[in-house]
Structures are given as structure tokens and as C-alpha cells.
Amino acid sequence: MKHMKIKWLTRPQQHDYPAARSYLQLSMDPRAAKKLIAKLRRAKLTEFAAKDVFRASGLSLLGVSDSHVQEMRKQIMERRPLSPILLHRDQRNCRLIIADGYHRLCAVYTFDEVAMIPCIIA
């Protein structure tokens, strides 16, 4: 099952932005999170290898037993497209924040760690 071709949407889904804003407000002022979401909405799509996103974020891989990862894996196996992930370069702390899409990233990694992940980054 490794190296399965993963389908992606061309833009994040609209509900991804409020989810990202909610997450970002845990670590930054709500006004700053709102401004960042506006930047993400205007940013162009790019892509990075799954393993590089993990390395830059410093986060651990969630296991396939995680219910959200399981749901994303099911979506991949059913050939349903995933939404690109939303990222923020936190230059002050020299780290990458996955504002939305952590479970999608973990699911993709279980199929192909070098898969190119469509991202919106600001």
C-alpha cells in the first residue's frame, strides 16, 4: 500500500480556514490569527515533501490508530481528494506551525513519506 497516488483539491476547503484560526488563537493574539488567516487565503499553493513538513514542524507522527488519521486514510484509499494543508512560518521561534491539516499529513505519511503535500504557507 506504500506510495499510493494521493488525490488533492486545488484549494483548501472553506471550513479549513476557521479551523486554522481556532488553532492559531491558542498560541497568538486573536487579531494576529485573523490577519494570518487573511494572508493564507491570498497565498498561492506550493508543495513540500511530507517528511520535510514533519521535520520543520518538530511534531511527532500520529499513529494509524488515531481516529482522525484513520478517517483520512480511508478517504485516501477511496480515492477522495484531500484538502491542502495550511502552514505558518513562525520566524520568531524558528519553527513551522501546521495550522490545519496535521491529521491529513500523518495519513499521507503512512502511505508515502516523500509524497509531495500541497500547502498554503504564510
Buried (B, 14 or more C-beta within 10 A) or exposed (E): EEEBEBEBBEEBEEEBBEBBBEBBBEEBEEEEBEEBBEEBBEBEBEBBBBBBBBEBBEBEBBEEEBEEBBEBBEBBEEEEBBBBBBBBEEEEEEEBBBBBBBBBBBBBBBBBBEBBBBBBBB
